[in-house]
C-alpha cells in the first residue's frame, strides 16, 4: 500500500502526480490488524453502503436542524449526487471538487458523493472570502464547485481569481440547483474502483503559521482514524450520538461524520455551533459524545444551570491545549472527564490521547494505538523522560503536502514533526509545553506561553488570552499577554501580573499586558498567535507605550 498502487482507471492523475517524492514521506505503520486494508478500497462503501447491506438502513444517521436522514436516505442522496457529478458535470476519478457549506446533512451528502465517485474533496470554511477561496481553487486546480446558495456571493467573487473554475452548482433551490439535477438521476450508484492509497481529500491548513498548505489524504486514511483513535479512545457504539462544533472543512470536524458512520451510530449536525447552541442541542438531541475546543467547554460552564448535559458520556477536547483549570472545573461541575488530545491537519486527526480510564489530568495522553511518538532534541535524538523537546510522531497517517517545499520541514527521517514542545514522563504520558514557536526565551529562561495562559485563565476577570514573546532591548524578549476581559471585569494589568507571579515561577509572569476586545482567530477558531507576534513587534517599535509593565 504505497505510491505504486494501481490508481483508479481513466483518472485525472494530478493529485498523485503532485504528491511529495516518496522518500520525503513519513514512515507509515500498519501494525494493528484492523489497519490492514485491501489494496482496492473506496471508503464510502465501508462507512455507508455496508449498513444497508447489513439490514440497518432504517437506522438514524444524520440529525440536522431542518431534516434528519436514515442511512438508507443518506445513501440514496449520496448516489444521486454522485450520478450528477459523473453524468452531468463530467467528473472523472481524481478530479478535485470544492465544497462550501456550513455543517448540514447536505454537506455530508456532497462530501461522501465526491469520495464515492472517485473525486477528491477540498472543503472550505464557510467564513472564507473570495480571495481565500481562490487559493485552494488555484493550488489544487479545481474545475467543479458545489456550494450552499447562501454562500454564493463570495463563491462568485472567487471566479475572477480562479480562471480554472469551470462550473459552480448551488444547492438550496432554483431551476439549476443541485436538487433539480438530482431529481433526474438514479438513487443507485456503484462506487468508483479506487485504490486504498488514492488521494481522496486535500485539507488545507487553517493558516496559523502563514500560507495554507494542502495536506493530502487517502481513502484508507479516513478509515484509519476511525480504527485507531475512535475505536481505542472514544470507544463508541451504534447507540451513540455524536455532536461537535468544528466545521467539516477542519479535519477535527470529520469526527462528526466518520466516527459514528464507522460504527452505525448517528450524528447531530449543527450549522450554528457556538457554546450555547452546542449545549442546547446536546440536551435537545440527547447527544452522548461531544467534540469541541477547551474554550467552548469553558464557556458552557458559565451557564451550566441552563443546560441539560446529562446525556453526555464522552467529552473530547482538542484544537487548543486544555488547561488543568478547565479540566478540573468541568469534572467538578458535570462529573465527566474531558479527554484531551492533539492532532492536526497533516496527520488528519488525533494521535496523542488516552481513553477515559487511563486519563492523567494535565497530560495530553499517550500515543493512540497504531501510532508511535517520542520526544527528541534539535538533532532528532530521543531525550530521556522528563526532558522538554520536540514531538515526533508516526503511524498509519502522515504528512504529504500538495506540491509544497515545506514537506521537508514537517517530515524528517520518517517522522512527522507537528511543531510542538513536549515532555514525556516515566510512564509514557506526554505533557504539552508549547508550540515550538510559542516557547519564549527571555533573559535565558525558557518560558511556555500556554503555561502562562493557563494561569491567566484561572483569574475570574480573564475571558480569553494569548501569550507571545515581544521584543525587548534589555531581555531580548519578554512575555506579553493579550487579554480579553470577562464582561464587567476591570482588573488592571498589575493585578493579573501579581496573580501569575503567585501561581508559577515569577520569571514567567507577563511583563507586558495588553487588553483587547478580541483575539485574532482562524475560521476554525484557533488563535492566530503568529498574528499577535507580528503585532507585538510592531507595538514594540512604536514610541508610545501601549501596555502596562511592571
RODO-2510 file (C-alpha; in nm, 4 decimals, decimal comma):
residues 550
     n   res          X          Y          Z
     1     x     0,0000     0,0000     0,0000
     2     x     0,2262     0,2755    -0,1243
     3     x     0,2561     0,5268    -0,4046
     4     x     0,2947     0,2492    -0,6612
     5     x    -0,0524     0,1041    -0,6084
     6     x    -0,2610     0,0968    -0,9236
     7     x    -0,4776     0,4120    -0,9356
     8     x    -0,8397     0,4153    -1,0468
     9     x    -0,8741     0,3780    -1,4240
    10     x    -0,9287     0,6688    -1,6677
    11     x    -0,8435     0,9139    -1,3980
    12     x    -0,7109     1,2611    -1,3529
    13     x    -0,3659     1,1944    -1,2056
    14     x    -0,2996     1,5487    -1,0797
    15     x    -0,3187     1,4580    -0,7100
    16     x    -0,0974     1,1505    -0,7421
    17     x     0,1484     1,3357    -0,9620
    18     x     0,1798     1,6154    -0,7059
    19     x     0,2405     1,4008    -0,4018
    20     x     0,5812     1,4679    -0,2474
    21     x     0,8677     1,2413    -0,3565
    22     x     0,8259     0,9040    -0,1880
    23     x     1,1499     0,9377     0,0068
    24     x     1,0157     1,2511     0,1771
    25     x     0,7049     1,0791     0,3116
    26     x     0,6863     0,9775     0,6760
    27     x     0,7214     0,6114     0,7638
    28     x     0,3735     0,4576     0,7645
    29     x     0,2874     0,1889     1,0193
    30     x     0,0057    -0,0659     0,9898
    31     x     0,0840    -0,2905     1,2853
    32     x    -0,2736    -0,3247     1,4130
    33     x    -0,4757    -0,5985     1,2383
    34     x    -0,7627    -0,3561     1,1783
    35     x    -0,5324    -0,1329     0,9715
    36     x    -0,4501    -0,3969     0,7111
    37     x    -0,6838    -0,2745     0,4391
    38     x    -0,7294    -0,4272     0,0930
    39     x    -0,5400    -0,2602    -0,1915
    40     x    -0,8637    -0,1633    -0,3679
    41     x    -1,0843     0,0401    -0,1401
    42     x    -1,3493     0,3120    -0,1585
    43     x    -1,4038     0,4342     0,1962
    44     x    -1,7715     0,5247     0,1425
    45     x    -1,8711     0,1619     0,0947
    46     x    -1,7332     0,0892     0,4431
    47     x    -1,8968     0,3932     0,6016
    48     x    -2,2364     0,3923     0,4335
    49     x    -2,3238     0,1115     0,1885
    50     x    -2,2331    -0,1612     0,4390
    51     x    -2,5136    -0,0666     0,6776
    52     x    -2,7799    -0,1090     0,4112
    53     x    -2,6240    -0,4423     0,3114
    54     x    -2,6371    -0,5483     0,6774
    55     x    -3,0049    -0,4573     0,7105
    56     x    -2,9605    -0,1361     0,9129
    57     x    -3,0690     0,1132     0,6503
    58     x    -3,3577     0,2230     0,8740
    59     x    -3,1204     0,3428     1,1480
    60     x    -3,0936     0,7159     1,2005
    61     x    -2,7687     0,8552     1,0597
    62     x    -2,7851     1,2365     1,0496
    63     x    -2,9874     1,4689     1,2711
    64     x    -2,9924     1,8159     1,1185
    65     x    -3,1599     2,1384     1,2228
    66     x    -3,4123     2,1163     0,9385
    67     x    -3,4020     1,7496     0,8324
    68     x    -3,2857     1,4101     0,9527
    69     x    -3,1757     1,1165     0,7377
    70     x    -3,1580     0,7432     0,7903
    71     x    -2,8653     0,5504     0,6464
    72     x    -3,0799     0,4462     0,3502
    73     x    -3,1987     0,8003     0,2843
    74     x    -2,8450     0,9295     0,3005
    75     x    -2,7242     0,6539     0,0659
    76     x    -2,9865     0,7446    -0,1938
    77     x    -2,8952     1,1139    -0,1720
    78     x    -2,5242     1,0382    -0,1992
    79     x    -2,5856     0,8176    -0,5023
    80     x    -2,7950     1,0801    -0,6800
    81     x    -2,5271     1,3443    -0,6236
    82     x    -2,2572     1,1043    -0,7427
    83     x    -2,4591     1,0464    -1,0597
    84     x    -2,4905     1,4231    -1,1085
    85     x    -2,1149     1,4614    -1,0712
    86     x    -2,0378     1,1900    -1,3249
    87     x    -2,3272     1,2229    -1,5721
    88     x    -2,3957     1,5989    -1,5667
    89     x    -2,0677     1,7558    -1,4595
    90     x    -1,8275     1,5153    -1,6258
    91     x    -1,6365     1,4209    -1,3105
    92     x    -1,3512     1,1798    -1,3672
    93     x    -1,1895     0,9910    -1,0785
    94     x    -0,9157     1,2103    -0,9400
    95     x    -1,0869     1,5415    -1,0235
    96     x    -1,0903     1,7809    -0,7291
    97     x    -1,4248     1,9221    -0,6159
    98     x    -1,4553     2,2291    -0,3943
    99     x    -1,7285     2,2113    -0,1288
   100     x    -1,8667     2,5171     0,0509
   101     x    -2,1274     2,4968     0,3221
   102     x    -2,1908     2,5067     0,6900
   103     x    -2,2379     2,1768     0,8719
   104     x    -2,5597     2,0371     0,7248
   105     x    -2,6834     1,6949     0,6095
   106     x    -2,6465     1,8180     0,2510
   107     x    -2,2822     1,8994     0,3116
   108     x    -2,2272     1,5473     0,4424
   109     x    -2,4006     1,4026     0,1369
   110     x    -2,1923     1,6023    -0,1119
   111     x    -1,8735     1,5135     0,0737
   112     x    -1,9466     1,1407     0,0583
   113     x    -2,0697     1,1625    -0,3015
   114     x    -1,7428     1,3119    -0,4231
   115     x    -1,5495     1,0361    -0,2453
   116     x    -1,7778     0,7631    -0,3762
   117     x    -1,7446     0,8909    -0,7338
   118     x    -1,3662     0,8774    -0,7001
   119     x    -1,3195     1,2526    -0,6729
   120     x    -1,1029     1,4446    -0,4291
   121     x    -1,2762     1,6601    -0,1693
   122     x    -1,1479     2,0100    -0,1000
   123     x    -1,3787     2,1519     0,1665
   124     x    -1,3530     2,5170     0,2686
   125     x    -1,4543     2,7103     0,5785
   126     x    -1,7864     2,8954     0,5332
   127     x    -1,6366     3,2236     0,6555
   128     x    -1,3653     3,2451     0,3885
   129     x    -1,3710     3,5395     0,1494
   130     x    -1,3349     3,5278    -0,2281
   131     x    -0,9550     3,5588    -0,2433
   132     x    -0,9178     3,2966     0,0292
   133     x    -1,1439     3,0589    -0,1637
   134     x    -0,9446     3,1217    -0,4799
   135     x    -0,6249     2,9949    -0,3188
   136     x    -0,7258     2,6253    -0,2984
   137     x    -0,9085     2,6543    -0,6299
   138     x    -0,5838     2,7516    -0,7986
   139     x    -0,3460     2,5424    -0,5883
   140     x    -0,5456     2,2227    -0,6405
   141     x    -0,6588     2,3111    -0,9957
   142     x    -1,0263     2,2714    -0,9242
   143     x    -1,2825     2,2939    -1,2039
   144     x    -1,6026     2,1967    -1,0170
   145     x    -1,7549     2,3502    -0,7042
   146     x    -2,0670     2,2531    -0,5093
   147     x    -2,1909     2,5260    -0,2788
   148     x    -2,4771     2,6196    -0,0485
   149     x    -2,6653     2,9021    -0,2231
   150     x    -2,6377     3,1158     0,0905
   151     x    -2,2623     3,1383     0,0327
   152     x    -2,2944     3,2387    -0,3331
   153     x    -2,1610     3,5929    -0,3013
   154     x    -1,8059     3,5001    -0,2037
   155     x    -1,8133     3,1914    -0,4244
   156     x    -1,8974     3,4041    -0,7266
   157     x    -1,6321     3,6547    -0,6239
   158     x    -1,3722     3,3780    -0,6355
   159     x    -1,4319     3,3230    -1,0075
   160     x    -1,2294     3,6310    -1,1002
   161     x    -0,9288     3,4950    -0,9138
   162     x    -0,9577     3,1340    -1,0302
   163     x    -0,9911     3,1089    -1,4097
   164     x    -0,9699     2,7298    -1,3928
   165     x    -1,3050     2,7079    -1,2163
   166     x    -1,5489     2,5930    -1,4848
   167     x    -1,8704     2,5090    -1,3036
   168     x    -2,0431     2,6037    -0,9777
   169     x    -2,3595     2,4215    -0,8787
   170     x    -2,5564     2,5576    -0,5853
   171     x    -2,7976     2,3733    -0,3636
   172     x    -3,0896     2,5284    -0,1828
   173     x    -3,3406     2,5911    -0,4607
   174     x    -3,3757     2,7187    -0,8173
   175     x    -3,4214     2,5565    -1,1582
   176     x    -3,0488     2,4865    -1,1991
   177     x    -2,9920     2,3761    -0,8415
   178     x    -2,8181     2,0594    -0,7349
   179     x    -3,1541     1,9279    -0,6124
   180     x    -3,3055     1,9829    -0,9583
   181     x    -3,0227     1,7888    -1,1189
   182     x    -3,0527     1,5123    -0,8584
   183     x    -3,4221     1,4657    -0,9361
   184     x    -3,3336     1,3285    -1,2778
   185     x    -3,0707     1,0854    -1,1549
   186     x    -3,0840     0,7317    -1,0203
   187     x    -3,0635     0,6545    -0,6470
   188     x    -2,8218     0,3725    -0,7348
   189     x    -2,4506     0,4214    -0,7937
   190     x    -2,1579     0,1804    -0,7921
   191     x    -1,8617     0,3210    -0,6033
   192     x    -1,5571     0,4075    -0,8108
   193     x    -1,2927     0,1364    -0,8084
   194     x    -1,0330     0,3356    -0,6187
   195     x    -0,7092     0,2226    -0,4611
   196     x    -0,6690     0,2358    -0,0849
   197     x    -0,3931     0,4909    -0,1418
   198     x    -0,5712     0,7057    -0,3970
   199     x    -0,5904     1,0645    -0,2760
   200     x    -0,9486     1,1443    -0,1734
   201     x    -0,9031     1,4556     0,0405
   202     x    -0,6900     1,7690     0,0251
   203     x    -0,7305     1,9502     0,3557
   204     x    -0,5841     2,2972     0,3662
   205     x    -0,4308     2,4049     0,6936
   206     x    -0,6005     2,6881     0,8799
   207     x    -0,3188     2,9334     0,8386
   208     x    -0,1862     2,9652     1,1930
   209     x     0,1675     2,9749     1,0519
   210     x     0,1248     3,1602     0,7226
   211     x     0,0172     3,0466     0,3752
   212     x    -0,2137     2,7421     0,3931
   213     x    -0,0685     2,4063     0,2974
   214     x    -0,2681     2,1315     0,1272
   215     x    -0,2455     1,8051     0,3232
   216     x    -0,3271     1,5065     0,1024
   217     x    -0,5011     1,2017     0,2470
   218     x    -0,6017     0,8640     0,1081
   219     x    -0,9179     0,6542     0,1207
   220     x    -0,7587     0,4255     0,3777
   221     x    -0,6653     0,7255     0,5956
   222     x    -1,0302     0,8128     0,6542
   223     x    -1,0864     0,4635     0,7884
   224     x    -0,7591     0,4563     0,9812
   225     x    -0,8569     0,7439     1,2117
   226     x    -1,1787     0,5556     1,2883
   227     x    -0,9914     0,2340     1,3578
   228     x    -0,7289     0,3934     1,5825
   229     x    -0,8454     0,6965     1,7798
   230     x    -1,2211     0,6417     1,7549
   231     x    -1,2020     0,2688     1,8242
   232     x    -0,9463     0,2674     2,1036
   233     x    -1,0036     0,6040     2,2753
   234     x    -1,3615     0,7159     2,2063
   235     x    -1,4931     0,3572     2,2153
   236     x    -1,8280     0,4402     2,0573
   237     x    -2,1109     0,2096     1,9551
   238     x    -2,4246     0,2158     1,7390
   239     x    -2,6295     0,3770     2,0165
   240     x    -2,4038     0,6813     2,0411
   241     x    -2,4973     1,0238     1,9095
   242     x    -2,2033     1,2426     1,8161
   243     x    -2,2055     1,6208     1,8242
   244     x    -1,9405     1,8874     1,7784
   245     x    -1,8589     2,2416     1,6814
   246     x    -1,5794     2,2152     1,4233
   247     x    -1,6594     2,2873     1,0572
   248     x    -1,6337     1,9822     0,8340
   249     x    -1,3580     2,1591     0,6391
   250     x    -1,1491     2,1390     0,9574
   251     x    -1,0285     1,7792     0,9948
   252     x    -1,1242     1,7788     1,3647
   253     x    -1,4819     1,8064     1,2332
   254     x    -1,4508     1,4766     1,0468
   255     x    -1,5135     1,3049     1,3797
   256     x    -1,8787     1,4054     1,3477
   257     x    -1,9115     1,2397     1,0058
   258     x    -1,6780     0,9429     1,0025
   259     x    -1,6711     0,8129     1,3589
   260     x    -2,0449     0,7452     1,4002
   261     x    -2,0739     0,6042     1,0486
   262     x    -1,7937     0,3582     1,1137
   263     x    -1,9961     0,2002     1,3984
   264     x    -2,3510     0,2598     1,2720
   265     x    -2,4213     0,5452     1,5141
   266     x    -2,5682     0,8879     1,4428
   267     x    -2,4505     1,2477     1,4237
   268     x    -2,6129     1,5727     1,5282
   269     x    -2,5159     1,8200     1,2555
   270     x    -2,5194     2,1868     1,3572
   271     x    -2,4768     2,4919     1,1355
   272     x    -2,4620     2,7205     1,4372
   273     x    -2,2384     2,5579     1,6945
   274     x    -2,1348     2,8269     1,9388
   275     x    -2,1147     2,7135     2,3017
   276     x    -2,4787     2,7972     2,3744
   277     x    -2,6046     2,6372     2,0511
   278     x    -2,3973     2,3301     2,1232
   279     x    -2,5170     2,2980     2,4808
   280     x    -2,8825     2,3389     2,3844
   281     x    -2,8504     2,0773     2,1077
   282     x    -2,6842     1,8289     2,3420
   283     x    -2,9895     1,8420     2,5664
   284     x    -3,2435     1,8516     2,2854
   285     x    -3,0994     1,5594     2,0877
   286     x    -2,9579     1,3634     2,3841
   287     x    -2,6083     1,3575     2,2355
   288     x    -2,3653     1,1185     2,4040
   289     x    -2,0245     1,2152     2,2585
   290     x    -1,9112     1,5752     2,2184
   291     x    -1,6104     1,7102     2,0267
   292     x    -1,5204     2,0746     2,0802
   293     x    -1,2444     2,3092     2,1923
   294     x    -1,1479     2,3964     2,5512
   295     x    -1,2856     2,7481     2,5099
   296     x    -1,6311     2,6072     2,4357
   297     x    -1,6297     2,3830     2,7431
   298     x    -1,5188     2,6817     2,9472
   299     x    -1,7999     2,8960     2,8033
   300     x    -2,0613     2,6274     2,8709
   301     x    -1,9509     2,6113     3,2334
   302     x    -2,0544     2,9730     3,2831
   303     x    -2,4223     2,8880     3,2215
   304     x    -2,4320     2,5224     3,3129
   305     x    -2,7520     2,5513     3,5150
   306     x    -2,9415     2,6454     3,1979
   307     x    -2,8388     2,3330     3,0052
   308     x    -2,9111     1,9620     3,0265
   309     x    -2,5857     1,7829     2,9520
   310     x    -2,6753     1,4653     3,1380
   311     x    -2,6768     1,2522     2,8212
   312     x    -2,3047     1,3037     2,7598
   313     x    -2,0741     1,0120     2,8327
   314     x    -1,7642     1,1235     2,6389
   315     x    -1,6314     1,4805     2,6178
   316     x    -1,3396     1,5231     2,3791
   317     x    -1,1277     1,8376     2,3829
   318     x    -0,8869     1,9360     2,1050
   319     x    -0,7938     2,2249     1,8787
   320     x    -0,6148     2,4130     2,1587
   321     x    -0,4289     2,2951     2,4661
   322     x    -0,6566     2,2010     2,7562
   323     x    -0,5690     2,3815     3,0777
   324     x    -0,5826     2,1956     3,4082
   325     x    -0,8190     2,4672     3,5368
   326     x    -1,0751     2,3888     3,2653
   327     x    -1,0284     2,0128     3,3120
   328     x    -1,0908     2,0378     3,6866
   329     x    -1,3836     2,2798     3,6574
   330     x    -1,5630     2,0620     3,4003
   331     x    -1,5098     1,7487     3,6081
   332     x    -1,6374     1,9187     3,9237
   333     x    -1,9439     2,0655     3,7541
   334     x    -2,0526     1,7737     3,5331
   335     x    -1,8813     1,4648     3,6728
   336     x    -1,7448     1,3998     3,3244
   337     x    -1,3783     1,3669     3,2341
   338     x    -1,2505     1,5805     2,9480
   339     x    -1,0462     1,3644     2,7119
   340     x    -0,7624     1,5809     2,5880
   341     x    -0,5982     1,5080     2,2559
   342     x    -0,3689     1,6552     1,9970
   343     x    -0,3904     1,6021     1,6251
   344     x    -0,3507     1,8080     1,3131
   345     x    -0,4450     1,8529     0,9514
   346     x    -0,1241     1,6866     0,8343
   347     x    -0,1956     1,3752     1,0440
   348     x    -0,5706     1,4001     0,9703
   349     x    -0,6812     1,3547     1,3306
   350     x    -0,5753     1,2860     1,6897
   351     x    -0,2633     1,0791     1,7596
   352     x    -0,1942     1,1528     2,1297
   353     x    -0,4763     1,0876     2,3778
   354     x    -0,5887     0,8454     2,6455
   355     x    -0,9180     0,6621     2,6982
   356     x    -1,1180     0,7728     2,9990
   357     x    -0,9930     0,5021     3,2334
   358     x    -0,6303     0,5957     3,1604
   359     x    -0,6513     0,9760     3,1717
   360     x    -0,3841     1,1526     3,3732
   361     x    -0,5097     1,5071     3,4499
   362     x    -0,2897     1,7694     3,2882
   363     x    -0,1296     1,5298     3,0392
   364     x    -0,2358     1,5087     2,6750
   365     x    -0,2089     1,1328     2,6965
   366     x    -0,0120     0,8512     2,5397
   367     x     0,0210     0,7554     2,1720
   368     x    -0,3100     0,6389     2,0295
   369     x    -0,2883     0,2664     1,9449
   370     x    -0,1475     0,2451     1,5943
   371     x     0,0807     0,5471     1,6444
   372     x     0,4280     0,5941     1,7893
   373     x     0,5603     0,9130     1,9482
   374     x     0,8811     1,0309     2,1055
   375     x     1,0441     1,3498     2,2319
   376     x     1,3686     1,4461     2,0612
   377     x     1,6339     1,7174     2,0690
   378     x     1,7182     1,9509     1,7796
   379     x     1,9335     1,6789     1,6203
   380     x     1,6461     1,4277     1,6275
   381     x     1,7908     1,2218     1,9123
   382     x     1,5426     1,0855     2,1634
   383     x     1,5739     1,2566     2,5020
   384     x     1,5282     1,0963     2,8471
   385     x     1,1897     1,1105     3,0247
   386     x     1,1329     1,4408     3,1990
   387     x     1,3191     1,6387     2,9313
   388     x     1,1476     1,9003     2,7163
   389     x     1,1994     1,8530     2,3442
   390     x     1,0284     1,8350     2,0078
   391     x     0,7417     1,5937     1,9493
   392     x     0,7902     1,3403     1,6689
   393     x     0,5109     1,1031     1,5673
   394     x     0,4329     0,8392     1,3055
   395     x     0,1551     0,5913     1,2347
   396     x    -0,0892     0,4870     0,9603
   397     x    -0,1442     0,8520     0,8568
   398     x     0,1090     1,1241     0,7934
   399     x     0,2053     1,4428     0,6174
   400     x     0,2036     1,4591     0,2386
   401     x     0,1780     1,8197     0,1221
   402     x     0,0456     1,9153    -0,2181
   403     x     0,3486     2,0469    -0,4094
   404     x     0,4948     2,2326    -0,1127
   405     x     0,8638     2,2658    -0,0185
   406     x     0,7653     2,2733     0,3492
   407     x     0,7296     1,8931     0,3310
   408     x     1,0960     1,8676     0,4229
   409     x     1,0406     2,0665     0,7417
   410     x     0,7445     1,8637     0,8624
   411     x     0,8843     1,5178     0,7844
   412     x     1,2417     1,4357     0,8853
   413     x     1,3921     1,0855     0,8819
   414     x     1,0497     0,9244     0,8507
   415     x     0,8954     1,1093     1,1476
   416     x     0,6291     1,3792     1,1438
   417     x     0,7198     1,6924     1,3402
   418     x     0,3953     1,8764     1,4225
   419     x     0,5838     2,1673     1,5792
   420     x     0,5043     2,1068     1,9463
   421     x     0,7272     2,1014     2,2522
   422     x     0,6514     1,8115     2,4864
   423     x     0,7794     1,6308     2,7908
   424     x     0,7281     1,2559     2,8330
   425     x     0,7163     1,1176     3,1854
   426     x     0,8409     0,7805     3,3090
   427     x     0,5023     0,6200     3,2394
   428     x     0,4923     0,7281     2,8766
   429     x     0,2435     1,0132     2,9200
   430     x     0,3087     1,3207     2,7092
   431     x     0,2786     1,6643     2,8704
   432     x     0,2246     1,9597     2,6412
   433     x     0,4623     2,2515     2,6891
   434     x     0,4045     2,4821     2,3924
   435     x     0,4097     2,5127     2,0213
   436     x     0,7782     2,5155     1,9384
   437     x     0,7413     2,8767     1,8286
   438     x     0,5391     2,9528     2,1441
   439     x     0,8378     2,8778     2,3647
   440     x     0,9585     3,2205     2,4781
   441     x     1,3268     3,2666     2,5639
   442     x     1,3610     3,5656     2,7953
   443     x     1,6872     3,6523     2,9737
   444     x     1,7986     3,2933     2,9235
   445     x     1,4821     3,1372     3,0635
   446     x     1,2613     2,9087     2,8550
   447     x     0,9002     3,0090     2,9202
   448     x     0,5967     2,8253     2,7867
   449     x     0,3366     3,0690     2,6573
   450     x     0,0463     2,8241     2,7108
   451     x     0,1553     2,7696     3,0708
   452     x     0,1185     3,1421     3,1383
   453     x    -0,2132     3,1430     2,9504
   454     x    -0,3422     2,8585     3,1678
   455     x    -0,2710     3,0603     3,4814
   456     x    -0,4310     3,3769     3,3471
   457     x    -0,7437     3,1808     3,2521
   458     x    -0,7882     3,0858     3,6160
   459     x    -0,8394     3,4525     3,7050
   460     x    -1,2129     3,5339     3,7033
   461     x    -1,1575     3,8607     3,5161
   462     x    -0,9996     3,6861     3,2145
   463     x    -1,2291     3,5565     2,9415
   464     x    -0,9642     3,4736     2,6810
   465     x    -0,5934     3,5332     2,6464
   466     x    -0,2907     3,4602     2,4324
   467     x     0,0717     3,4907     2,5354
   468     x     0,3576     3,5569     2,2935
   469     x     0,7131     3,6851     2,3012
   470     x     0,7649     4,0568     2,2406
   471     x     1,0974     4,2266     2,1575
   472     x     1,2715     4,3980     2,4494
   473     x     1,6051     4,5855     2,4418
   474     x     1,7161     4,4555     2,7832
   475     x     1,5904     4,0978     2,7932
   476     x     1,5811     4,0241     2,4218
   477     x     1,2257     3,9018     2,4558
   478     x     0,9622     3,9476     2,7219
   479     x     0,6398     3,7657     2,7912
   480     x     0,3433     3,9647     2,6626
   481     x    -0,0196     3,8763     2,7289
   482     x    -0,3104     3,9849     2,5133
   483     x    -0,6167     3,9645     2,7358
   484     x    -0,9910     3,9787     2,6670
   485     x    -1,1601     4,0753     2,9912
   486     x    -1,4674     3,8941     3,1182
   487     x    -1,7882     4,1033     3,0946
   488     x    -1,7850     4,3741     3,3578
   489     x    -1,4295     4,2989     3,4692
   490     x    -1,1904     4,5846     3,5344
   491     x    -0,8823     4,4234     3,6860
   492     x    -0,5717     4,6247     3,5974
   493     x    -0,2645     4,4672     3,4453
   494     x    -0,0753     4,4614     3,7738
   495     x    -0,3467     4,2512     3,9348
   496     x    -0,3067     3,9878     3,6644
   497     x     0,0716     4,0054     3,6798
   498     x     0,0720     3,9533     4,0555
   499     x    -0,1732     3,6657     4,0148
   500     x     0,0627     3,4889     3,7744
   501     x     0,3619     3,5527     3,9998
   502     x     0,1742     3,3887     4,2853
   503     x     0,0849     3,0810     4,0795
   504     x     0,4036     2,9948     3,8889
   505     x     0,7723     3,0913     3,8906
   506     x     0,7882     3,4719     3,8990
   507     x     1,0191     3,4932     3,5973
   508     x     0,7334     3,3613     3,3856
   509     x     0,4894     3,6430     3,4560
   510     x     0,3831     3,8680     3,1650
   511     x     0,5927     4,1829     3,1849
   512     x     0,3542     4,3400     2,9338
   513     x    -0,0239     4,3159     2,9262
   514     x    -0,2479     4,4485     2,6503
   515     x    -0,6247     4,4478     2,6934
   516     x    -0,8062     4,3799     2,3672
   517     x    -1,1671     4,3359     2,2581
   518     x    -1,0954     4,0093     2,0753
   519     x    -0,8138     3,7794     1,9672
   520     x    -0,7351     3,7069     1,6011
   521     x    -0,8548     3,3598     1,5068
   522     x    -0,8717     3,1303     1,2080
   523     x    -1,2047     3,0211     1,0612
   524     x    -1,1748     2,7045     1,2719
   525     x    -1,1448     2,9069     1,5920
   526     x    -0,7721     2,8686     1,6582
   527     x    -0,5933     3,1704     1,7980
   528     x    -0,3505     3,3113     1,5390
   529     x    -0,0505     3,3609     1,7611
   530     x     0,1685     3,4412     1,4633
   531     x    -0,0511     3,7491     1,4036
   532     x    -0,0050     3,8506     1,7658
   533     x     0,3705     3,8052     1,7376
   534     x     0,3737     4,0421     1,4420
   535     x     0,1580     4,2848     1,6354
   536     x     0,3924     4,2672     1,9330
   537     x     0,6882     4,3520     1,7078
   538     x     0,5029     4,6498     1,5606
   539     x     0,3951     4,7759     1,9007
   540     x     0,7474     4,7460     2,0385
   541     x     0,8680     4,9779     1,7624
   542     x     0,6132     5,2498     1,8452
   543     x     0,7265     5,5288     2,0773
   544     x     0,4079     5,5458     2,2831
   545     x     0,3712     5,2693     2,5469
   546     x     0,0725     5,0533     2,4640
   547     x     0,0988     4,8138     2,7560
   548     x     0,1328     4,8195     3,1278
   549     x     0,4659     4,6902     3,2539
   550     x     0,5928     4,6095     3,5967
***
